[in-house]
Amino acid sequence: MKQILLGAALGVLLATPALAADGAKLYADKTCVACHGKDGRKPLMPEYPKIAGQNARYAERQMLDIKSGARSNGNTAAMKGVMHLVSDAEIKVLAEYLSKLPS
C-alpha cells in the first residue's frame, strides 16, 4: 500500500512540469491570450480581468459556470463563445496553470 501511495505521489510531482506546459499550450491554443494577454496580467480591455495568480478553484468554477451558462453577467458573452471548445479537464489544467503565474 505504501508503495502505491509513494508511486502516485511521485507521479504527481513528475507530472507538474508537464501540466504547466500543457496549461501554457492550452492558454495559447484556446485563445485565452487574445483577451487576457500573454501573461494573464494585461487584458485586451480594461474591464476584462487580470487572471494571473488567480485562485485555481475560483478560476475553475468561473470557467465552468460560464461554460454551463450558470454565470452570464458582465463580459461572459465573450468567453461563452469559446468555452464550448474547452473540456472540463482542460479547464482544470488552465485554472492550475493560471494560479501558478505571477500576478
Buried (B, 14 or more C-beta within 10 A) or exposed (E): EEEEEEEEEEEEEEEEEEBBEBBBEBBEEBBBBEBBBEBBBEBEEEEBBBBBBBEBEEBBBBBBBBBEEEBEEEBBEBBBEBBEEBEEEBBBBBBBBBBBBEE
